[in-house]
Amino acid sequence: MTRAATLLLSVGVLLFVGVLASQGLPAIMATLSLAGWGLLLVALFHLVPLGLDAMAIRVLFDRTRAHATTLGALLTRWAGESANSLMPGGQIGGPVMMTRHLAQQGMTMQDAAAAITVSTTMQTFAQIAFALLGVTLVGARATHLSTHALQTSALIASGFLAVQIGGFYLLQRRGFFSKLTRAASRFSGKRDLSHWVTQAKSMDLAVEATYRRPGAVFACALLNLAGWLVGTGEVFLILVLLGHPVTWVEALLLESLGQAIRGAAFAIPGALGVQEGGYLLLAPLAGISSDTALALSLAKRARELMLGLPGLLYLRFSKRAGAPAPT
């Protein structure tokens, strides 16, 4: 683990512990315990948005290739989400792991990098649209100063996401991998990086070729947006299990703005502490207590563990075995 990753993880852990301690951990755990074995149902439900995200990757594959299977995309997305949630690399680790996984299945590294780069970009654009829907709903319900302040905060988080992904998109269209490799070569001393430079150029060409398929790219964005919308059901289900049911609109507010806040903290592994603080701020919008809001966040963490730990084990053993392509 790098020094920066260690520092960010430490910051996340301190935030996480601080937020929970400030609200009283025993009360939060007592609320969470109401869900009981229902958390298994939450994990199973999450397979629906996970499947939609996998299809968003799948539509970018070359359909003539044998490895371009729906199961392959689903396993790839599962592994990537597990890495995003539980590995110290934050939101950067998932795309790297997904690219490697596709390459292990038989896809060329160039095509794998292009599919994951474009699908990750479209997923973030869809997340921004989802967040703006939440901001619009907040505006419609705004009745006092604190709600307006929360709307402003959500807009700032969405704007931060937009700047990040907008800059990344522009870099992609101007040879992102080549620029990255040239930058690395300046710090490599006398090492010969010509092979990597050639491969980077091939990746940039593959990314550009993918963007020249607007139908597939648009379908990818729509499937990702559908995944975000369906994910609202997870919040709805958890709050029912916790004995604090909310309306679908309230669940959408919590999920859209909560994900925007989490996305803005992409560098902190698992957005530790940031997600919890976000739900704490959003709790008044849905009329739930701080204990319930933090129990909601912990229930999501429990789902991440239930699906993420097996995902990391799969990733480890598939890497050893060479991960033959699913059929």
N, C-alpha and C positions, 0 to 999 in steps of 0.2 A: 504494500500500500504506500502511495506517495505521501510526502509530508503534507501537501495540500489536502489530499483526501482524508488523512488522519485528522487534520484541523477541522475540516467541514463536518466530519462524523462526530467529533467531540462537541462542536457547537450544537449540532442537532440533538445529541443525547442530553446536553445541558438544558436546551429549550424544552425537550420532551419531558424530562423530569421536573423542571421548574413549573411548567403549565399544570401538570397533573397534581403536583404537591400543593400548588396555590389554591386548587379547588377542592382538595381533600380526597386522597386516593381511595380510602375505604368506601366512601359514598359512591364514587364512580364505579368501583368494582362491584358493589352491591347492585347498582343499576345494570351493569353489563351481565351479571349472573342471571338476570331475568330471561335473557335470550337462550341460555342453556344450549341444548343440542340443536337449537334452531340455527346456530351459526353454520352448521353443515349445509343447511338449506341455502343459506346466503352464498356459500362457496359454490354450490351447484348452480345457483342462478347466475353467478358471474360467468359461467361458461357461455352464456348467450352473448353478452357484449364481446367476450373474448373471441367467439366464433365470427362475429361481424368484423372485428379488427383483422382476423386471419383472412377473411374473404377480401378485405381491402388490400392486403398484400397479394393475394392470389390473382386478382384481376390484372396485376402488373406483370405477371409471368408470361413468358412466351408459351402459348397453349400447345405448341407443337412438340414441346420437350417432355420427355417421360417423367422428369422429376417435378414437373409443375402440377402437383396434386394438392387437393384441398387438405388432406391429412398432413402433408408436409408443411403447408402454410400454418395450420393450426398448431403443430408441434413447435414450429419456429416462433410463432407469436407467444405461445405459452412460455417457452424458454426465455425469450426477450423480456417479457413482463416480469418474470421471476427475477431476472438479473436487475431490472430497473428498481424493483421493490426492495430487494434484500442484499444486493452487492454494494460495496463501498464506492463504486464508480458513479453513483447517482443515475440520472437519466441518460448519461453518455454510454454506460456499459451495455444497456439493452440492445441498441442498434448494432454495436460491434459483435455481440454474441449472436444476434440473428443473422448477420452477414456470414459469419463463420459457419453457422449451422446449415444455412442454405448451400454453402460451398461444400460442406461435408456430404450433403445429399446428392451432389453431382453437378450443381450449377456452377458456372464459371464465377470466379471472384468478381469479375467486372459486372456481370448480370446481377449477382447477388447484392453487390454494393448499390447498384442503381435502384433495384426494387426496394431495398430497405431505406435508402436515402429519400426517395420520392414518397414512399408510403409514410415515413415518419414526418416529412414536411406536410403532407396532406392531413395527417392526423392532428398536427398542431394547428393548422388553419381551421380545421373543423372544431377543435377545442375553443379557439377564439370565438367562432360563431356561436358555439354553445354558451360560452361565458357572456357574450353580449345579449343573448336571449335572457339570461338570468338578470343582467343589469337592467334590461327593459322591464322585467317583471318587478324588480325592486323599485324602479321609478314609478310604476303604476300604483304601488302600494305605499309610496313614501308619504308619511304624515307628520314626521317630526325630524328635528335636526340630525339626530344620530343615524337615522335611516339614510338621509342624504349623504352623510359622511361615509357611510358604508358603501353606498353606490359609487362615490368618488374613489374610494379605495379599490373597489372591484374594477373600475375603469382603468385605474393605474396599473393594477396587476395584469389586466388584459392587454393594455398598451405595451407593457414590458414584454409580454409574450410575443406580441405582434412585431416589436422591434427585433427580438431575437430571431424569430423564424423568418421575418422578411429579409433580414440581412443574410441569413443562411441560404435562403432561396436565391437571392441575387448572386451570392458566391457560387452556388451550384451552376448557374447559367453562365458563369465566367471562368469555369475550370477550377472548381474547389479542390479536387484531389491533386491536381498538378501544382496549384499554388501551395498546398500543404506540404507536398513533397519537396518543392523548391526551398520552402522555408526550413524544412528539416535538414536539407543538404548543407545549408549555411552553418549548421552547428555540428556537422558530422566529421569535420576535419578532412582527412584524406580518404575516407571510405568511399568506395564506388557505389553510387546509388542509381546508376543508369537503368538497372532492371526495374527499380521501383518507379522511376520517372516514366518509363514506358508503360508500366501497369497503371499508373495514375492517369495517364492520358487516355488509356483504354476505358477506365472507369468514367472519366468525364464524357467520353463519347457515348457510353452506354446510358448515362444519366440523361444526356441531351436527346438520345433516341427515345427514351421513355417519355420525356415531356412532349415529344412530337406525336404521341398517341393520346390526344386530348380526351377521347372517349374513355379510355382506361383510367386516366388520371382523374377525370371527373367522377367516374364510378367509385374510385378509391376514396375520394373526399366524401361522397355521399354515404358510403358504407361506414366510414369513420364517424361521421356525424350521427348516423343511426346508432352506432355503438355507444356514443356519449349519451344520447337520449334514452336508450334502453337501460343504461347504467343507473338512471334515476330510480328504477325499480329496486335497486339494491338498498338505497337509502330508505325508500318507502317500506320495504320488507323489514329492515333492521329496526326501524322505529316501531313498527307493529309488534315485533318480538319483544321490544323493550317496554311495551305497554304505553307508548306515547304516539299513537297513530297521527299522521298528518295528511293533508290533502296532497294530491299529485303536484300541484303548483308549488307548494311549500317544499316538497321533496326535490323538485327541479331546482328551486332556488338554492337549496343546500348543496346539491351535487354540482351544479354549474359553477357557482361562485367558489365553492370549496376546491374544486379541481383547478380553477384559475389561480387561486392562491397557492395551491400545491405546485402547479406548473411553473409559477414564477420563481419558486425556490428549487429549481431543477438541479442545482449543484449540490444541495445537501442530500445525502443518501436517504431515500425514502421520505424526503421532506419531513424528517423527524422534528417534532415540535411545531413546525410551521403549519402542518395539517391540523394539529390539535388546536393551535391558536386561532386558525381560520374558522373552524367549526364553533369555537367559543364566541367569536365575534358575530357569527351568523345566527346563533341560537335564537335571539329575539325575533328574527324574521319569521321563524316557523313556530314561535310560541312554545319553545321547549326550554327546559332548565339547562344550566351549565353542566350538571352531572350527566344529563341525557346526551348533550352534545358531545361530551368527551367519551362517553360510553359508545356513541355512534362511531367516533374515530377509532376507538380501540377494537370495535367489532370489525371494521374494515382492515385493521392491522391483523386481526386473527384470520380473516379470510386470505390475506396476502401470505401469511405463514402456511395455511392449509394447502394452498395451491402452489406457493412459491418454493417451499422446501422440496417437494417432489420434483418441481421443475428444474431446480438446480442439480438435484441428483441425476435426473434424466440428461441434463446438459453435460454433466461430468462424464457419465458412462457412455453417452453417444459420442463424445469427443474421443474417448479411448478406443471405442469400437469402430470409429469411422462413420458411424451413423448411415447405414444404407438407406437409400431413398424409400419412403413408404410407397406402397402400391395400392 
